[in-house]
Amino acid sequence: MNRLSLWIALAGLLVGSSAMAYERAALIRLEGPVTPMMQAFMERKLDTARDRGADLVILEIDSPGGYLHTTYEMIDVLRDLPWARTVAYIPDEAISGAAIVALACDEIVMAPRARLGDAGPIVAGEDGLFRHAEQKVLSELAAHLRDLAESKGRSPALVEAMADRNLVVYQVTNRETGEVRYWSQAELDSASDAEQWERGKPVFETREDKFLTVTGERAVELGLAAETVDSQTELVDRYDLTEPIIELRPGAVDTTVYILNRPIVTGILFVIGLIALFAELSAPGISVGGLISGLCFALFFWSRFLGGTSTWLEVTLFLVGLVFLALEFFVIPGFGIAGLSGIALMLVSVLMASQDFVIPSTGRELETLGRSAGVVVVSGVVVLVAGVMMTRWLGEIPLLGRLALRPPSDPGQDASMLDKGDKPMAAAAHPLVAVGDWGEAHSPLRPAGRAKFGDHYLDVVADGSYVSAGQQIRVIAIEGNRVVVQPIE
């Protein structure tokens, strides 16, 4: 047996002996793109695994990669996990950011034909096309990768080659001990004992203009992975656990968060919430409209909290915007700076809560921003159309007509009606007022609001003009429960 084989055998004995020390393992599946939602899911399940006493955490990773900043945050959580040993199990692929997440684990175990690597970042250019990241981004990523590799006992050069397509790595052998390492030419030239190392052939997967990508078998040969297994059963047998493995699958909360984060569901929440808010502002009072709107936006921000993209900052901005909008409706006449500022703050808070970045720097981030903005724009158009329809037919649609609280009807009230010229008309359609009656605007009419007629308060609609609170008005038309008024000059 040569010295290289002896080193491999000793390493295998050490791994085998360490595996005997674990009693309880937790398995967490990370599937799909690396996003803030995946990060939040992983952190919730890690908390569950710790609470259930796991001393070995197995992350089953099957992912094409995703956001770079999310990847950084995930490796910060995994690399120094103090209460358990971490194992990345790759049955199919861990590419790009997912490969970096796997490298943050203490061990990597792969299926023989599974793939690991290709971690070169891409960004969107000004023309919208995707390109390889600039050198500044690559240098920062290379530093992260080298530090990560050294902390886990893997070759820094091989790990860096996953993100640097022009880095060539060589197999070098110590002339005295026979120890084999994988270095770049720069590492070899800078070694203090460079004369003791003999440079061999380059690693085939690190040839120029190629990001290092290896199979499970090749990863074991290069020391990037500990072992290959053909199934999850073999993986469990490898650690000889004394208790059944704990599989932490997505629960009801995880499924609900996933559904609520879907663009179409988000759009539906926006439309319903904004229409209900419009109805509440048009007919003030804590009514069904306010409750429905509050529920919709509470669900939105709750799902974004658990999805990892929202913080209290976004909630605060939304509430401040809502206050500005209320001031514009109920306190400040007209529609000006307060109203526009409120709408702007609400839109900004919704966009910020839909992503965990401010300015997109990669292709995926630009795509996310476009999707979030698209949902907001489409929802706004739908709400605008619905608002026009509600203003016109609010009194004729039974469901919408019940959104606001109304005073009880008075059967004894005079039911005669007059048109604009005070000519007799058919029997009154409204039990409390008639055409020609005078009253006073109780709230600003923009164009809908509330007015006082004698001792009664009614929901009314102004005839296309703004009416300030306290101004005298006159009923000019009654259409079902819809009372149309005009200001008296």
Disulfide bonds with the S-S distance in Angstrom:
none
